[in-house]
Amino acid sequence: MEYCVRDSGCMPTRYVVRDLCAYLDSLLQDLAKDLGGLKRFIPFGGTLKKIEGKISPDLYFKLDTYNKIFYIPAKHNYDLNETLFISSEPKDHLFSLKDAIYCCFITMKLKEEIFSISETAREQVEK
């Protein structure tokens, strides 16, 4: 996680958001393993579908929203003319600095929620 923050001064915001999403994705994979719903790596949205009903509806909603707002656009959207969510001003980047900062705080909050129910996720981060 530290590399996302440390390198953000020289990285486009898209890469900061993408790396934060990859970090949360790895924690979600660990959570899915703990819940018995994952045998191999699958994308974030697929993992989320596998554990639907095994996590609280509130956490599911937050993770699904995160996937739609941050992860999918960071990985797949290259249209700078499309307004995604937080910032509506004209863009020269897909994510503004404000977007990237919001993503960081939201990622850390979701990390804590995953840690509270996944021993594997906590252990992976502590290594």
BELNOR-V586331 format. One record per residue. N is the residue number from 1. RES is the residue in one letter. PSI is psi in radians with two decimals (999 if undefined). NEAR is the number of other ideal C-beta (glycine too) atoms within 10 Angstrom. Layout:
N_RES_PSI_NEAR ; N_RES_PSI_NEAR
This chain:
1_M_-0.65_14 ; 2_E_-0.58_6 ; 3_Y_-0.51_11 ; 4_C_-0.78_20 ; 5_V_-0.78_12 ; 6_R_-0.73_10 ; 7_D_-0.02_12 ; 8_S_-0.40_18 ; 9_G_-0.39_7 ; 10_C_0.13_7 ; 11_M_2.47_16 ; 12_P_2.59_14 ; 13_T_-0.53_20 ; 14_R_-0.72_18 ; 15_Y_-0.58_16 ; 16_V_-0.85_24 ; 17_V_-0.77_27 ; 18_R_-0.73_21 ; 19_D_-0.65_20 ; 20_L_-0.72_27 ; 21_C_-0.71_21 ; 22_A_-0.67_14 ; 23_Y_-0.85_17 ; 24_L_-0.62_25 ; 25_D_-0.75_19 ; 26_S_-0.65_15 ; 27_L_-0.67_21 ; 28_L_-0.67_24 ; 29_Q_-0.76_20 ; 30_D_-0.74_21 ; 31_L_-0.77_26 ; 32_A_-0.67_24 ; 33_K_-0.75_17 ; 34_D_-0.61_17 ; 35_L_-0.01_16 ; 36_G_0.31_10 ; 37_G_0.20_17 ; 38_L_2.21_18 ; 39_K_-0.46_9 ; 40_R_2.92_5 ; 41_F_2.30_11 ; 42_I_2.80_14 ; 43_P_2.80_13 ; 44_F_-0.93_22 ; 45_G_-0.69_15 ; 46_G_-0.71_11 ; 47_T_-0.75_21 ; 48_L_-0.74_22 ; 49_K_-0.64_14 ; 50_K_-0.53_17 ; 51_I_0.08_20 ; 52_E_2.35_13 ; 53_G_-0.26_10 ; 54_K_-0.18_14 ; 55_I_2.91_21 ; 56_S_2.56_10 ; 57_P_-0.60_9 ; 58_D_-0.83_9 ; 59_L_-0.69_17 ; 60_Y_-0.81_16 ; 61_F_-0.79_10 ; 62_K_-0.79_16 ; 63_L_-0.69_24 ; 64_D_-0.72_15 ; 65_T_-0.76_12 ; 66_Y_-0.77_22 ; 67_N_-0.78_20 ; 68_K_-0.67_13 ; 69_I_-0.68_18 ; 70_F_-0.97_25 ; 71_Y_-0.92_22 ; 72_I_-0.85_16 ; 73_P_-0.69_22 ; 74_A_-0.58_24 ; 75_K_-0.60_15 ; 76_H_-0.32_7 ; 77_N_2.14_13 ; 78_Y_0.25_8 ; 79_D_1.79_9 ; 80_L_-0.24_11 ; 81_N_-0.25_6 ; 82_E_2.24_10 ; 83_T_2.16_11 ; 84_L_-0.92_19 ; 85_F_-1.38_13 ; 86_I_-0.96_14 ; 87_S_2.32_15 ; 88_S_-0.01_9 ; 89_E_2.80_7 ; 90_P_2.58_8 ; 91_K_2.51_17 ; 92_D_-0.01_7 ; 93_H_2.67_14 ; 94_L_-0.74_19 ; 95_F_2.31_26 ; 96_S_2.98_17 ; 97_L_-0.67_12 ; 98_K_-0.75_12 ; 99_D_-0.80_24 ; 100_A_-0.68_23 ; 101_I_-0.76_15 ; 102_Y_-0.78_18 ; 103_C_-0.71_26 ; 104_C_-0.86_17 ; 105_F_-0.73_10 ; 106_I_-0.72_17 ; 107_T_-0.78_21 ; 108_M_-0.65_13 ; 109_K_-0.78_12 ; 110_L_-0.62_18 ; 111_K_-0.81_18 ; 112_E_-0.68_9 ; 113_E_-0.70_17 ; 114_I_-0.75_22 ; 115_F_-0.61_15 ; 116_S_-0.31_10 ; 117_I_0.02_15 ; 118_S_1.88_21 ; 119_E_-0.67_11 ; 120_T_-0.76_16 ; 121_A_-0.79_23 ; 122_R_-0.78_15 ; 123_E_-0.70_10 ; 124_Q_-0.68_14 ; 125_V_-0.58_15 ; 126_E_-0.32_6 ; 127_K_999_4
